[in-house]
Amino acid sequence: MDDQQASKTDHTTTNTDARKTQRFVRRPSGPRLAPDAAERQGRIARLAWAAFGGRDDAVAFLNDHHDGLGGRPIDLAIASETSCAAVEQVIEARGAAR
């Protein structure tokens, strides 16, 4: 086998291997968050975790409807900086009351 044939063989093998691995790449099932929304989501989750002393209480608070806020705190925090600030105030008030 000369160098030119070896080069073609190696290239074909690489392309085949790449296609095999690409088949199993997970793609997001829904829309991705904008960078600013993702930052607010992470920030509010960290604040809730710290204020409520753990994951379970923080997740429950963030995902349950909150009458005073008029929605799920995590959804509101993602929606805008203003509503994120309102969620932060509720979390800080609840954390201070503990």
PADREN-79261 format. One record per residue (C-alpha): chain; residue in three letters; z, y, x. Coordinates in steps of 0.1 Angstrom, whole numbers, plus 5000, padded with zeros to 4 digits. Layout:
PADREN-79261
(A Ala (Z Y X))
...
This chain:
PADREN-79261
(A Met (5000 5000 5000))
(A Asp (4990 5034 5015))
(A Asp (5011 5066 5012))
(A Gln (4991 5079 4983))
(A Gln (4996 5048 4962))
(A Ala (5033 5047 4970))
(A Ser (5037 5084 4960))
(A Lys (5020 5076 4926))
(A Thr (5043 5046 4921))
(A Asp (5075 5065 4929))
(A His (5065 5094 4906))
(A Thr (5058 5070 4877))
(A Thr (5091 5053 4881))
(A Thr (5110 5086 4882))
(A Asn (5092 5098 4850))
(A Thr (5100 5065 4832))
(A Asp (5137 5067 4843))
(A Ala (5139 5103 4831))
(A Arg (5125 5094 4797))
(A Lys (5150 5065 4793))
(A Thr (5180 5087 4800))
(A Gln (5167 5116 4778))
(A Arg (5166 5093 4747))
(A Phe (5204 5091 4746))
(A Val (5212 5128 4751))
(A Arg (5233 5140 4722))
(A Arg (5220 5171 4705))
(A Pro (5242 5194 4685))
(A Ser (5240 5185 4648))
(A Gly (5246 5220 4636))
(A Pro (5240 5255 4647))
(A Arg (5256 5267 4679))
(A Leu (5281 5296 4679))
(A Ala (5271 5328 4694))
(A Pro (5290 5335 4727))
(A Asp (5312 5361 4712))
(A Ala (5321 5339 4682))
(A Ala (5328 5310 4706))
(A Glu (5351 5332 4726))
(A Arg (5370 5343 4694))
(A Gln (5373 5306 4683))
(A Gly (5388 5296 4717))
(A Arg (5411 5326 4718))
(A Ile (5425 5321 4683))
(A Ala (5429 5283 4689))
(A Arg (5449 5290 4721))
(A Leu (5471 5316 4704))
(A Ala (5478 5293 4674))
(A Trp (5486 5264 4698))
(A Ala (5511 5285 4717))
(A Ala (5526 5301 4686))
(A Phe (5531 5269 4666))
(A Gly (5542 5248 4695))
(A Gly (5516 5222 4694))
(A Arg (5482 5209 4683))
(A Asp (5490 5195 4648))
(A Asp (5506 5226 4633))
(A Ala (5479 5248 4649))
(A Val (5450 5227 4636))
(A Ala (5466 5226 4601))
(A Phe (5470 5264 4601))
(A Leu (5435 5271 4614))
(A Asn (5418 5248 4590))
(A Asp (5437 5253 4557))
(A His (5429 5281 4533))
(A His (5453 5311 4539))
(A Asp (5458 5331 4507))
(A Gly (5469 5363 4526))
(A Leu (5437 5362 4547))
(A Gly (5414 5350 4519))
(A Gly (5399 5320 4537))
(A Arg (5403 5295 4565))
(A Pro (5417 5313 4596))
(A Ile (5393 5296 4620))
(A Asp (5362 5307 4599))
(A Leu (5375 5342 4597))
(A Ala (5382 5344 4634))
(A Ile (5347 5333 4642))
(A Ala (5331 5357 4617))
(A Ser (5340 5391 4633))
(A Glu (5364 5408 4658))
(A Thr (5381 5426 4629))
(A Ser (5389 5394 4610))
(A Cys (5399 5377 4642))
(A Ala (5425 5405 4648))
(A Ala (5438 5399 4613))
(A Val (5443 5362 4620))
(A Glu (5460 5371 4653))
(A Gln (5485 5393 4635))
(A Val (5493 5364 4610))
(A Ile (5498 5340 4639))
(A Glu (5520 5363 4659))
(A Ala (5541 5370 4628))
(A Arg (5545 5333 4620))
(A Gly (5552 5325 4657))
(A Ala (5579 5353 4659))
(A Ala (5595 5339 4627))
(A Arg (5601 5305 4643))
